[in-house]
Amino acid sequence: MRVMHLELGRHLYGGAKQVEYLIKAIAVQSNAVEQHLVCAEASDIAALRLSDCETHALPYAGEPDISILWRLAGLVRALQPDILHVHSRRGADLWGAIIARYTGIPAICTRRVDNPESAISRLKYAEYKAVISISEGVRKVVSQRCPASVFQQVIHSSVDLSEFHYAEDPDWFRCTFAIPEGYRVLANFAQLIERKGQHDIIAAMKQVVAKQPNTLCLLFGKGSLADDYQLQIDQAGISDNVRLCGFTEQVARILPNIDLLVHPAHAEGLGVILLQAGACKVPVIASPSGGIPEIIKHEKTGWLTPAGDSDKLATAICSALDNDDLRHALSEALLNHVSTHFSTEAMAKGYLSLYQHIKG
């Protein structure tokens, strides 16, 4: 079986990272699948050396770049794949649908976000043999636009536990981020955009600091609201307790050193950072948005507070920081849940079964 993966993301996190995981796991599980990766020139994933997978890096200027259709069509004619697996948005889901219709090659689309789509999306999804959601939360959104004739299934995203091998290193952590002695640290890793909920974290921290002044919150990420969030921090008078740290590629090294991950997103396809926290045995407070409750089960694998409710978030943070034993117990339970249900092996097994089903 020859599978062509289409991933047009520029950076190696989120969906692109999942494509890397899938390609590697399929290569381990099956020697009967010939894999090809189609990606954008100069993208992070194009630079990877993926064994048992041939990479085809094409010029791509972003979603308006309709010329990608001709390049894709030529590559499809040359390779004659049995399955076209479209992984990213950035126009790829539309281009993939057109190529599937034009060539007749069975195509699969993986949907990773839970934000609503317009009614015209039904025309796009109709060209796919299957539309796969990474969580039940995403599937609920997809089912509103995807024709009933198109096969739908949930295959969870995954985390490679071997990548999260760092031990706690308090000296490095406190030196790198200038952590005052005796401070408890919570962190958030996400784009600085409204739906990720950093506004709620900052509002909650004003209350947390009033009760537990030796608490520091590190907000990792970049985005359009960075200046707004810095203004909110300054106006709340908590600049010594909340810091915007910018984007980091050291998530795996940072996580073992924090006391609590806080992720009160208003919308979330699944929340890979929650899987990464689980891999590092870091306790989590999140919101019950999108696919998050499939990872964080309230008071079983973490805590859930309503999105947008900074008062309840503050109460949950203070309560979690006051209870070391419970934080430890829930972080152990989260690791067990993640390693059991969100492994790269399980994800690859799901897609291999789907490929066989679609190919017939």
C-alpha positions as CSV (number, residue, x, y, z in Angstrom):
1,M,0.0,0.0,0.0
2,R,1.3,3.4,-0.9
3,V,0.2,6.3,1.3
4,M,0.8,10.0,0.5
5,H,0.7,12.3,3.5
6,L,0.0,16.0,2.9
7,E,1.1,18.4,5.7
8,L,1.6,22.1,4.8
9,G,2.3,23.5,8.3
10,R,5.5,25.5,8.6
11,H,6.4,24.6,12.2
12,L,7.1,21.2,13.8
13,Y,4.5,21.3,16.6
14,G,0.8,20.6,16.7
15,G,-0.4,18.7,13.6
16,A,2.9,18.6,12.0
17,K,4.4,16.9,15.0
18,Q,1.6,14.3,14.9
19,V,2.4,13.6,11.3
20,E,6.0,12.9,12.3
21,Y,4.8,10.5,15.1
22,L,2.5,8.7,12.7
23,I,5.0,8.2,9.9
24,K,7.6,6.8,12.3
25,A,5.1,4.5,14.1
26,I,3.6,3.2,10.9
27,A,7.2,2.3,9.7
28,V,7.7,0.3,12.9
29,Q,4.3,-1.5,12.8
30,S,4.1,-2.4,9.1
31,N,6.6,-3.0,6.3
32,A,3.7,-3.3,3.8
33,V,3.1,0.5,3.7
34,E,5.2,2.7,1.4
35,Q,5.0,6.3,2.8
36,H,5.5,9.6,1.0
37,L,5.4,13.0,2.8
38,V,4.4,16.1,0.8
39,C,5.2,19.3,2.6
40,A,6.1,22.9,2.1
41,E,9.6,23.9,1.1
42,A,11.6,25.4,4.0
43,S,9.2,24.0,6.6
44,D,10.5,22.3,9.7
45,I,9.1,18.9,8.8
46,A,10.8,19.1,5.4
47,A,14.1,19.1,7.2
48,L,13.5,15.9,9.1
49,R,15.2,12.7,8.1
50,L,12.4,10.2,8.1
51,S,13.5,6.6,7.5
52,D,11.2,4.5,5.3
53,C,9.5,7.7,4.0
54,E,10.3,9.8,1.0
55,T,9.8,13.5,1.4
56,H,8.6,15.8,-1.4
57,A,9.0,19.5,-0.5
58,L,7.0,21.7,-2.8
59,P,6.9,25.5,-3.1
60,Y,3.9,26.8,-1.2
61,A,3.1,30.4,-0.4
62,G,0.2,29.8,1.9
63,E,-3.6,29.2,1.6
64,P,-4.1,31.5,-1.4
65,D,-1.4,29.7,-3.4
66,I,-3.6,27.8,-5.9
67,S,-0.6,26.8,-7.9
68,I,0.0,24.1,-5.4
69,L,-2.8,22.2,-7.2
70,W,-0.7,21.7,-10.3
71,R,2.3,20.5,-8.4
72,L,0.2,18.2,-6.3
73,A,-1.6,16.8,-9.3
74,G,1.8,16.1,-11.0
75,L,3.1,14.3,-8.0
76,V,0.0,12.2,-7.6
77,R,0.1,11.2,-11.2
78,A,3.8,10.2,-10.8
79,L,3.4,8.2,-7.5
80,Q,-0.1,6.8,-8.0
81,P,-0.8,6.5,-4.2
82,D,-3.5,4.2,-2.9
83,I,-4.4,6.7,-0.2
84,L,-4.1,10.4,0.1
85,H,-4.0,11.4,3.8
86,V,-4.5,15.2,4.3
87,H,-3.3,16.3,7.7
88,S,-3.3,20.1,7.9
89,R,-5.5,22.9,7.2
90,R,-3.6,25.9,5.8
91,G,-5.5,25.2,2.6
92,A,-4.4,21.6,2.4
93,D,-7.9,20.3,3.3
94,L,-9.4,22.2,0.3
95,W,-6.5,21.3,-2.1
96,G,-6.7,17.7,-1.0
97,A,-10.4,17.6,-1.7
98,I,-9.9,19.0,-5.2
99,I,-7.1,16.5,-6.0
100,A,-9.2,13.6,-4.7
101,R,-12.1,14.6,-7.0
102,Y,-9.8,15.2,-10.0
103,T,-7.7,12.0,-9.7
104,G,-10.2,9.6,-8.1
105,I,-7.7,8.6,-5.4
106,P,-9.3,7.8,-2.1
107,A,-8.6,10.6,0.4
108,I,-8.7,10.9,4.2
109,C,-8.8,14.2,6.1
110,T,-7.7,14.5,9.7
111,R,-9.5,17.4,11.5
112,R,-7.6,18.8,14.6
113,V,-9.6,21.9,15.7
114,D,-13.0,22.3,17.1
115,N,-13.9,25.8,15.8
116,P,-17.1,25.9,13.7
117,E,-17.0,25.9,9.9
118,S,-19.2,27.4,7.3
119,A,-21.9,25.5,5.4
120,I,-19.7,25.3,2.3
121,S,-17.4,22.9,4.2
122,R,-19.9,20.2,3.4
123,L,-18.8,20.4,-0.3
124,K,-15.2,20.0,0.8
125,Y,-15.8,17.0,3.1
126,A,-18.0,15.3,0.5
127,E,-14.8,14.6,-1.6
128,Y,-13.2,12.5,1.2
129,K,-13.8,8.9,1.9
130,A,-13.2,9.5,5.6
131,V,-12.9,12.5,7.9
132,I,-11.1,11.7,11.1
133,S,-11.4,13.8,14.3
134,I,-8.7,13.8,17.0
135,S,-11.3,13.9,19.7
136,E,-15.0,13.4,20.4
137,G,-15.1,17.2,20.8
138,V,-13.9,17.8,17.3
139,R,-16.1,15.0,15.9
140,K,-19.2,16.8,17.2
141,V,-18.2,19.9,15.2
142,V,-17.3,17.8,12.1
143,S,-20.6,15.9,12.1
144,Q,-22.5,19.1,11.7
145,R,-20.9,19.7,8.2
146,C,-19.7,16.3,7.1
147,P,-22.2,14.4,4.9
148,A,-23.5,11.2,6.4
149,S,-22.2,9.2,3.5
150,V,-18.6,10.0,4.5
151,F,-17.0,7.6,7.0
152,Q,-16.3,9.4,10.4
153,Q,-14.1,8.2,13.2
154,V,-12.1,9.4,16.2
155,I,-8.4,8.6,16.3
156,H,-6.7,10.4,19.2
157,S,-3.5,12.4,18.8
158,S,-0.6,11.0,20.7
159,V,2.6,11.7,22.6
160,D,5.9,10.0,22.2
161,L,6.9,9.3,25.9
162,S,10.5,8.8,24.9
163,E,10.8,12.5,24.0
164,F,10.0,13.4,27.6
165,H,12.9,11.9,29.3
166,Y,14.2,14.9,31.3
167,A,14.5,14.7,35.0
168,E,13.7,17.6,37.3
169,D,16.6,20.1,37.2
170,P,15.7,22.9,39.7
171,D,19.1,24.6,39.5
172,W,18.9,24.9,35.7
173,F,15.2,25.9,35.9
174,R,15.6,28.6,38.5
175,C,18.7,30.0,36.9
176,T,17.3,30.1,33.4
177,F,14.0,31.8,34.4
178,A,15.2,33.7,37.5
179,I,12.8,31.9,39.9
180,P,13.0,33.3,43.4
181,E,13.9,30.9,46.1
182,G,10.8,29.2,47.7
183,Y,8.4,30.2,44.9
184,R,5.8,27.7,43.5
185,V,5.6,27.8,39.7
186,L,2.7,27.2,37.3
187,A,2.9,27.5,33.6
188,N,0.9,27.7,30.4
189,F,2.2,26.8,26.9
190,A,-0.1,28.1,24.1
191,Q,-0.5,30.8,21.4
192,L,-1.3,34.2,23.0
193,I,-4.8,34.3,21.5
194,E,-8.2,34.8,23.1
195,R,-9.4,31.2,22.9
196,K,-6.4,29.8,24.8
197,G,-7.6,31.6,28.0
198,Q,-4.5,33.4,29.2
199,H,-6.7,36.4,30.1
200,D,-8.4,34.2,32.6
201,I,-5.0,33.0,34.0
202,I,-3.8,36.6,34.6
203,A,-7.1,37.5,36.2
204,A,-6.9,34.5,38.4
205,M,-3.3,35.2,39.4
206,K,-4.3,38.5,41.0
207,Q,-6.4,36.5,43.5
208,V,-3.8,33.7,43.8
209,V,-1.1,36.2,44.7
210,A,-3.2,37.8,47.3
211,K,-3.4,34.4,49.1
212,Q,-0.1,32.9,48.1
213,P,2.4,35.7,47.2
214,N,5.2,33.2,46.6
215,T,3.6,32.0,43.4
216,L,5.0,32.6,39.9
217,C,3.2,32.0,36.6
218,L,5.1,31.6,33.3
219,L,3.2,32.1,30.1
220,F,5.1,30.6,27.2
221,G,4.0,31.4,23.6
222,K,3.6,34.2,21.1
223,G,0.6,35.7,19.5
224,S,-1.4,38.8,18.7
225,L,-2.5,39.5,22.3
226,A,1.0,39.7,23.8
227,D,0.9,43.4,24.3
228,D,-2.7,43.3,25.7
229,Y,-1.7,40.6,28.2
230,Q,1.3,42.6,29.3
231,L,-0.9,45.6,29.9
232,Q,-3.4,43.4,31.9
233,I,-0.5,42.2,34.0
234,D,0.8,45.7,34.7
235,Q,-2.6,47.1,35.5
236,A,-3.2,44.2,38.0
237,G,0.1,45.0,39.7
238,I,1.4,41.4,39.4
239,S,4.4,41.9,37.1
240,D,6.6,40.1,39.7
241,N,4.3,37.1,39.6
242,V,3.3,36.7,36.0
243,R,5.7,36.7,33.1
244,L,5.3,36.5,29.3
245,C,8.2,34.3,28.3
246,G,7.8,34.0,24.5
247,F,7.8,30.9,22.5
248,T,10.0,28.0,23.7
249,E,11.3,24.8,22.2
250,Q,12.3,23.5,25.6
251,V,8.9,22.3,26.7
252,A,10.1,18.8,27.6
253,R,12.9,20.2,29.8
254,I,10.7,22.8,31.5
255,L,7.7,20.6,32.4
256,P,9.3,18.4,35.1
257,N,10.2,21.5,37.0
258,I,6.8,23.2,37.3
259,D,4.3,22.6,40.1
260,L,1.2,22.9,37.9
261,L,0.1,23.3,34.3
262,V,-2.8,25.6,33.8
263,H,-4.7,25.4,30.5
264,P,-8.2,27.1,30.7
265,A,-8.8,27.1,26.9
266,H,-12.2,28.2,25.6
267,A,-11.8,26.0,22.5
268,E,-9.4,23.1,22.0
269,G,-9.3,20.2,19.6
270,L,-7.6,17.9,22.1
271,G,-4.7,19.7,23.8
272,V,-1.4,18.0,23.1
273,I,0.3,20.1,25.8
274,L,-1.9,18.1,28.3
275,L,-0.5,14.8,26.9
276,Q,3.0,16.2,27.3
277,A,2.2,17.2,30.9
278,G,1.0,13.7,31.5
279,A,4.2,12.3,30.1
280,C,6.1,14.4,32.6
281,K,3.8,13.6,35.6
282,V,2.8,17.3,35.9
283,P,-0.6,18.0,37.5
284,V,-3.1,19.9,35.3
285,I,-5.9,22.4,35.7
286,A,-7.9,22.8,32.5
287,S,-11.3,23.7,31.2
288,P,-13.9,21.2,29.8
289,S,-13.6,22.6,26.3
290,G,-13.5,20.5,23.1
291,G,-11.5,17.3,23.5
292,I,-9.9,18.3,26.9
293,P,-12.3,16.1,29.0
294,E,-11.0,13.1,27.1
295,I,-7.6,13.7,28.8
296,I,-8.4,15.5,32.0
297,K,-11.2,13.9,34.0
298,H,-12.2,16.0,37.0
299,E,-10.5,15.0,40.2
300,K,-9.3,11.7,38.5
301,T,-6.5,12.8,36.2
302,G,-6.6,16.6,37.0
303,W,-9.0,19.4,37.7
304,L,-11.6,21.1,35.4
305,T,-12.9,24.6,35.9
306,P,-15.4,26.4,33.6
307,A,-13.7,28.4,30.8
308,G,-13.9,32.1,31.4
309,D,-14.4,31.8,35.2
310,S,-11.3,33.3,36.7
311,D,-12.7,33.1,40.2
312,K,-13.1,29.3,40.1
313,L,-9.7,29.0,38.4
314,A,-8.1,30.9,41.2
315,T,-9.8,28.7,43.8
316,A,-8.6,25.6,42.0
317,I,-5.0,26.8,41.7
318,C,-4.8,27.7,45.4
319,S,-6.4,24.4,46.4
320,A,-4.0,22.4,44.1
321,L,-0.9,24.2,45.4
322,D,-2.1,23.5,49.0
323,N,-2.3,19.8,48.5
324,D,1.0,18.1,47.5
325,D,-0.3,14.6,47.9
326,L,-3.3,15.1,45.7
327,R,-1.3,16.8,43.0
328,H,1.1,13.8,43.0
329,A,-1.7,11.3,42.9
330,L,-3.5,13.0,40.0
331,S,-0.3,13.4,38.0
332,E,0.4,9.7,38.4
333,A,-3.1,8.9,37.2
334,L,-2.7,11.3,34.2
335,L,0.6,9.5,33.2
336,N,-1.2,6.2,33.3
337,H,-4.1,7.5,31.3
338,V,-2.0,9.1,28.6
339,S,0.4,6.2,28.2
340,T,-2.5,3.8,27.9
341,H,-4.8,5.7,25.5
342,F,-2.7,8.3,23.7
343,S,0.4,6.4,22.5
344,T,1.9,6.7,19.0
345,E,1.4,3.0,18.6
346,A,-2.3,3.2,19.2
347,M,-2.6,6.1,16.8
348,A,-0.7,4.3,14.0
349,K,-2.8,1.1,14.6
350,G,-6.0,3.2,14.2
351,Y,-4.8,4.7,10.9
352,L,-3.5,1.4,9.5
353,S,-6.9,-0.2,10.1
354,L,-8.6,2.8,8.4
355,Y,-6.3,2.6,5.4
356,Q,-7.1,-1.0,4.9
357,H,-10.8,-0.2,5.3
358,I,-10.7,2.6,2.7
359,K,-8.5,0.7,0.2
360,G,-10.8,-2.3,0.5
